[in-house]
């Protein structure tokens, strides 16, 4: 694109001078997005004199601290917790991070297009304001005058190598044709509204002959690598494509031995260093000479093993080059696989609030969030959340409650089914609803605690620490583990080594590495002679896991079997006999594993994949298992029951939120069914040698749909799969798709769990309006599992109106395309459907009354009560003349201010210190008003230890309530603070401010009043016994 080279990279050097507003303008020109919180490459944030910036060149984002216009310090920081890692004095560069630079002319052109194309108003308006957005490069042909060829940007002495030029010519023509098809579909869609679509194709393409001629003008060498070369100047390279060995070590070693005998050099390449060493051991076991090398030196006497991310192998006259793809059919995708930590989130952010959102205040009930405001109070300034409740009188505006930010732990966002009724302030409805819910919760807590007690009192098996074999298996993992993965693996192992049966839930989005955790846990169990059962919801998933586990365990003496419809009766019989005899170590199967005829000799670990897919009777069977064996549950979108048990502390929970850095979010389209768009989407995938999942969820009409697709896309190879097919035929279809024998798999939702095909990156779902939210999320997880950009189309009939719930589901799936959105989708599913399936229909009414968040808290409190422990739920209101708030100039974003207020409200002494250093790191020196917030939080934390609910100004005195003071304490307070009075009936202590502070009078404020309040608390007993009337007033 022309103009990209005009945007110079920005250099950041400690000591250099830079105008900050000019720097912001240049970053926007370079395609960077201004955000509140930097989490992804191409984002930046400005907070006072601190700039956070994630350049595409570095592994971590950088924090640049200015003093005036001078750069004082540059340091890297972690995305996960936003804390600085280390300082650096190197020169740092921020080049343009997008292919389309948002220069002045591009912004002007976007503004001009606004009037012509109102259908793109949201996108074009942002571009005209210099705001970079995902997918903006699609508009480049309409925003840039001309495109430059790549040849103009590389050195003139470069050599251009065309691999299979005939195919490139065909693909280029097909690409142009597909672009036209998308354009025609847009014309048809726009015809009714008379909106003229933008032609994104005509100016963006050049003919290959024109590019070749241009290379000649520039003096570049132009080589073509073709299987059909017959020209006199052609150079023939006799090469042979290699077969897939699929873990067959005998066939592999025979091929290598033949090559060595023929005096060929043999090289094996793997992207994982652990896998390189495993291959080395494998060759030595078969008496083949091998050597792990850093440099590639061809040697006909020894097999060389190198650590390199090469996708496919080949065979030449003097060289046999093998990769993981041929040896284990595992395509490497570890190129530059540094992991990008994601921001750790709670199960759901309770304060991600927008005006109009329903919130629950623990004391006052359900209201609607209006805004955040700062108000003067006693000469200072405080920040409040404004919540609107129902009007006390008909026809009047709603009553408003101003909640001080230090009481944010009393508020949560309402999550339930339908829109709730708003309560009246001071009304009895809320207390009644809470009372009903609390009564119901006690019954549930009793059931949960009985289950927990049975598990914790049962004699479990404590597995041994890791063996050398365990470390060997883990070193052979071809990818770098994410931090979340490692933490979860360590949690699981620690649970297994305890004598109490494990019951842990691992929640991680589709493709985030849950299977590897299962692989390692199962291996650990087998090391101690225990058997492992892996329970999965579909026969396809059985086949998938059996392949994965076999590949990972190759070279280890582990006997593994599958148990599903794909196995013959004789195989099933042998597997059941082997489990009873103890000869089978690991079995992977469907709910068939829960049948009465399946008996284990010594079962030690049960792993449940996608628990939400199993029926009630299967879950009951699993519940019984939990009391005596270790249970590991894995899920991308956990069922509410699992969430509820995890939150209540009955089951442990680990979450994996860190995506591989190379993984791209899936571009998701929700819209009416349109045949032309369908054809264009399939052809675009075929153009890049990809494959397509097409979901049609009705068996009786699926063949007709496949036939129709064959007619409109005749060049596609199409096959059908559904659950009512013969098992052998179904397996043949799935294996054929896996081996790329055909292009489009038309299937029912049986593919929802279980098919992991990196080459399939387009998903088309018919009648998406009839499917559940977690089902849509699971289906979308079938694509986007490799480096290529994936597309998901969720279609509904144009002529039928959508139901309200279907509309909400489709809107949610379209809005949450971020990597790792499964947990949010699970909570949103609960919000849309209500909580009828959480603990049965009778509980859903109570949850609708008080909201999911408060309901969960009640369950947690009730469980703690049964256990004999208490949860501190009491709030203490501090209302003193203290000017304490976060100035907008220090943290401008409402969401970030809310986050800090919430964390301060929950802070202990140690976590407050952590938060203080984090603020200094992220936002610079802490203002006085923020330091006072910490002081108020410290006083509040201490006051709660005395059982106080309030320390508040009352005229020229301070009121402490509720407080039980014995006689001796009353006398002590009266001596130290003359004029203090205590009322037994209201358990209230009233202390004049003028006392106990010689020379300061009664106008104390800020630090002085806080210090005075601490001295007052010093005079109180820590654990007061019941009070009498001594020194009391009525």
Order of alpha helices (4+ residues) and beta strands (2+ residues): beta-alpha-beta-beta-beta-beta-beta-beta-beta-alpha-alpha-alpha-beta-alpha-alpha-beta-alpha-beta-alpha-beta-beta-beta-beta-alpha-beta-beta-beta-beta-beta-alpha-alpha-alpha-beta-alpha-beta-alpha-beta-alpha-beta-beta-alpha-beta-alpha-beta-beta-alpha-beta-alpha-beta-alpha-beta-beta-alpha-beta-alpha-alpha-alpha-alpha-beta-alpha-alpha-alpha-beta-beta-alpha-beta-beta-alpha
